Amino acid sequence: MKPFTDNADHPNIEGKFAAIVVCWILGNGCLFAWNSMLTIEDYYVHLFPKYHPSRVLTLVYQPCALTTIVILASREAKINTRNRNLVGYALFFLSSLAVLVLDLATSGKGGLVAFVGICIVSGLFGVADAHVQGGMIGDLSFMHPQFIQSFLAGLAASGALTSALRLITKAAFENTKNGLRKGALLFFAISSFFELICVVLYAFVFPKLPVVKYYRAKAATEGSKTVCADLAAGGLQTLPDQEAVERAKYETRFSNKELLKQNADYAVDIFLIYALTLSIFPGFLSEDTGSHSLGTWYALVLIAMYNVWDLVGRYIPLLKFMKLESRKGLAAAVVSRFVLVPAFYFTTKYGDQGWMIFLTSVLGLTNGYLTVCVLTAAPKGYKGPEQNALGNLLVVFLLAGIVAGVTLDWLWLIGKGW
């Protein structure tokens, strides 16, 4: 093992590009199954017209995710990160498979029992998300900043990919019998296969990359106990004596309470980013934007535009002169996004579909950009254990913001009747 340095751009470690690619795929896997469910909302709206599936499924998913991440984040220092992430990806795979089985078992006839089953699967997706998103962001927070950026870009790419697939399947099956159902079944067959790939990548490929072993061994010398199983999977059974001595220097660490106090502005930023975004996406965009010339394609186009620009926004910080790192600047940018609420309200009443598509694109672009800026800036200056803990804490606030957003999304229904 080479001597450790504090240089995040260490030039002599192999596997950096491979790690970036794998992080991107694993980021996709974190939300691919859930985005598949969101993207086929037109099928569920058709199947369960009285139950507001675009809102209810999200409302089930997010509290399950938030409750789970709070429990995991409070105990992250003692949790085996490898087992945590493998459980999450395996649960994504099994839950995606369960959607297929449930639809086939009920012959796609809908009804309350089938809807309850879909809600249970939605809750399982939330539990899996909390395992993977918190575990991966915490793990990547003590590695190269580009790894976490690539993972976050993968999260957004899952939305863009599922939207593109949905548009393709809608075009392919639109004029066929049971076209909506065929597209939905194809979606979750693809989702199940993709989640299985993620399980294999995380279990057998990611831990063996030299650059990943380097950062995990470095975190171990700084007192991290969460990486032991990953180091063993990568072929590092023990640490050299001199590294163990170095590790002893960092046995004292900031508590979660201290970390949260020092990074309260970042926590509030990430909460507000997602509270605003989820108060509009996907429920408002799916049900409350009116009828336009695009017809049944309209909601799909809006969701696709959000996902594409969310992905674009997550790559902009790679340009250093475009990356916002000022804490005050980030807070100001986050608060300024709330002008989108009246903008969407008046556009729905008086604007045409072109303006709605533009606003949806801005919503996605700012969501992706600010997410990467916050989550890559916050861990700087800390040692491995604190970076892992802080990554988990910020995911708690991210998911709390999503819960607040999907709850606020119901306010758009005021005066419209249920």
PEJO-V414117 format. One line per field, one symbol per residue. ss: DSSP state (a for helix, b for strand, c for the rest). phi: phi as a letter, one per 30 degrees, with the letter a starting at -180 (. if undefined). psi: psi as a letter, one per 40 degrees, with the letter a starting at -180 (. if undefined). A space follows every 10 residues. Layout:
BEGIN
ss=???
phi=???
psi=???
END
This chain:
BEGIN
ss=cccccccccc cccccaaaaa aaaaaaaaaa aaaaaaaaac aaaaaaaccc ccaaaaaaaa aaaaaaaaaa aaaacaaacc aaaaaaaaaa aaaaaaaaaa aaaaaccccc caaaaaaaaa aaaaaaaaaa aaaaaaaaaa ccccaaaaaa aaaaaaaaaa aaaaaaaaaa aaacccccaa aaaaaaaaaa aaaaaaaaaa aaaaaaaaca aaaaaaaaaa accccccaaa aaaccccccc aaaaaaaacc cccccaaaaa aacaaaaaaa aaaaaaaaaa ccaaaaaccc ccccaaaaaa aaaaaaaaaa aaaaaaccca aaccccaaaa aaaaaaccaa aaaaaaaaaa ccaaaaaaaa aaaaaaaaaa aaaaaaaccc cccaaaaaaa aaaaaaaaaa aaaaaaaaaa aaaccccc
phi=.dedbcddce dccdjddddd dddddddedd bddddddddc eddddddbdc chddcddddd edddddeddd ddddbddccd dddedddddd dedddddddd dddddchici jddddddddd deddeddded dddddddddd dccdeddddd ddddeddddd dddddddddd ddceccdhde ddddddeddd dddddddded dddccedcde dddedddddd dcjdcdcedd ddddjcdbce eddddddddc ddbddedddd ddbedddded ddedddeddc cceeddbbci cbddhddddd dddddedddd deedceddde dcdccddddd dddddddddd dddddddddb ccdddddddd ddededdddd ededdcdedd jcdedddddd eddddedddd dddddddded dddeicic
psi=hiiiiehefh eehieddddd dddddddddd eddddddddf dddddddgde efdddddddd dddddddddd dddeeddehh dddddddddd dddddddddd dddddeffea iddddddddd dddddddddd ddddddddde deahdddddd dddddddddd dddddddddd ddedeihfdd dddddddedd dddddddddd dddeddeehd dddddddddd eeeheeeddd dddeegdiii ddddddddef dhiiiddddd ddfddddddd dddddddeed hedddddeea hadebeeddd dddddddddd dddeededhd eehhehdddd dddddddeed ddddddddde iidddddddd dddddddddd ddddedddeh eiiddddddd dddddddddd ddddddddde deeheei.
END
